[in-house]
């Protein structure tokens, strides 16, 4: 089982402060390639590929330190790690765009900063078992 106990993220080699979680979902356009020789069965192909990332950062309420990742920021060399000791990131994107960001808090809780990120162009995924 892979745990995120020591997960981290970096932008251009700089550690993002107080990251709590991240999730990367690969997807893309689905193109209909069905023709008569498919005998009435659907046949689809993958079109443009994408990787959408959601992450949650926490504000350090004692020191007020957090990474200010706001909507519209273009990140260079975004790297997501499952463990701070990993030498190879699980996801690496030369360019990525923060398309949504927010703020949230709760009594006796934490100040949360959710961010949705889309990779721009190519990205690389690595097998954690590799």
C-alpha positions as MATLAB code, in Angstrom:
seq = 'XXXXXXXXXXXXXXXXXXXXXXXXXXXXXXXXXXXXXXXXXXXXXXXXXXXXXXXXXXXXXXXXXXXXXXXXXXXXXXXXXXXXXXXXXXXXXXXXXXXXXXXXXXXXXXXXXXXXXXXXXXXXXXXXXX';
ca = [
       0.000    0.000    0.000;
       1.244    3.449   -0.875;
       0.737    6.136    1.732;
       0.942    9.878    1.347;
       2.436   10.273    4.812;
       5.433   12.191    3.476;
       3.970   13.501    0.216;
       5.302   16.747   -1.195;
       4.990   18.923   -4.271;
       7.488   21.281   -5.861;
       7.243   24.128   -8.347;
      10.516   24.706  -10.176;
      12.373   22.858   -7.412;
      10.818   24.899   -4.582;
       8.795   22.987   -2.008;
       5.112   23.973   -1.813;
       4.405   24.730    1.847;
       1.905   22.630    3.834;
       0.474   20.467    1.071;
      -2.089   18.098    2.533;
      -3.203   16.059   -0.453;
      -3.007   15.831   -4.206;
      -4.775   13.770   -6.848;
      -3.831   13.516  -10.515;
      -6.370   12.234  -13.028;
      -5.406   11.463  -16.605;
      -8.043   11.785  -19.283;
      -8.639   13.051  -22.745;
     -10.977   13.338  -25.666;
     -12.724   10.178  -26.767;
     -13.026    9.979  -30.537;
     -15.580    7.811  -32.310;
     -13.740    5.573  -34.766;
     -16.627    3.181  -35.380;
     -16.933    1.884  -38.941;
     -19.082   -0.715  -40.664;
     -16.562   -3.520  -40.174;
     -17.019   -3.145  -36.381;
     -20.345   -5.000  -36.963;
     -22.423   -2.568  -34.933;
     -20.060   -2.437  -31.955;
     -18.592    0.807  -30.699;
     -14.897    1.462  -31.399;
     -13.316    4.496  -29.757;
      -9.847    6.017  -29.873;
      -8.067    8.430  -27.535;
      -7.727   11.980  -28.791;
      -6.046   14.868  -26.984;
      -4.657   13.706  -23.629;
      -4.728   15.700  -20.391;
      -3.817   15.525  -16.724;
      -5.932   17.396  -14.174;
      -4.622   17.752  -10.638;
      -6.468   18.727   -7.485;
      -4.576   19.623   -4.364;
      -5.266   21.089   -0.942;
      -2.813   23.312    0.892;
      -3.103   24.292    4.540;
      -2.234   27.630    6.094;
       0.081   27.379    9.069;
      -2.083   29.296   11.559;
       0.818   29.711   13.978;
       3.273   31.280   11.539;
       0.917   32.299    8.718;
       3.101   30.499    6.163;
       1.564   28.941    3.065;
       2.185   28.768   -0.665;
       0.058   31.304   -2.481;
      -1.085   29.271   -5.488;
      -3.914   31.280   -7.056;
      -6.039   30.915  -10.172;
      -4.184   31.994  -13.289;
      -0.667   31.188  -12.074;
       1.430   29.303  -14.637;
       3.795   26.909  -12.902;
       7.058   25.665  -14.368;
       8.362   22.200  -13.579;
       5.498   21.044  -11.336;
       6.494   17.832   -9.537;
       4.261   15.701   -7.302;
       5.906   13.161   -5.006;
       4.371   10.370   -2.939;
       7.247   10.497   -0.474;
       9.709   13.300    0.314;
      12.564   10.780   -0.082;
      11.556    9.804   -3.654;
      14.122   10.799   -6.265;
      11.624   10.563   -9.144;
       8.283   12.398   -9.016;
       5.023   10.485   -9.511;
       3.825   13.265  -11.851;
       6.003   15.824  -13.591;
       4.741   18.648  -15.811;
       7.065   21.208  -17.427;
       4.138   23.675  -17.492;
       0.867   23.729  -15.576;
      -1.924   26.251  -15.037;
      -3.898   26.809  -11.842;
      -7.431   27.134  -13.204;
      -9.308   27.315   -9.889;
      -8.369   28.244   -6.350;
     -10.368   28.886   -3.234;
     -10.300   29.407    0.486;
     -12.049   27.656    3.319;
     -11.839   27.305    7.074;
     -13.673   25.806   10.012;
     -13.794   26.365   13.745;
     -11.030   24.339   15.388;
      -9.971   23.288   11.934;
      -7.502   24.469    9.367;
      -7.452   27.236    6.786;
      -7.630   25.321    3.489;
      -6.601   26.418    0.013;
      -7.968   24.036   -2.661;
      -6.371   24.388   -6.106;
      -7.268   22.760   -9.437;
      -4.356   22.506  -11.873;
      -4.243   21.479  -15.533;
      -1.021   20.432  -17.199;
      -0.063   22.429  -20.288;
       1.394   20.212  -22.990;
       3.296   17.040  -22.197;
       3.611   15.517  -18.736;
       5.257   12.372  -17.362;
       3.890    9.794  -14.930;
       6.079    7.333  -13.030;
       5.178    4.023  -11.415;
       5.689    4.204   -7.643;
       6.809    0.577   -7.584;
       9.441    1.189  -10.276;
];
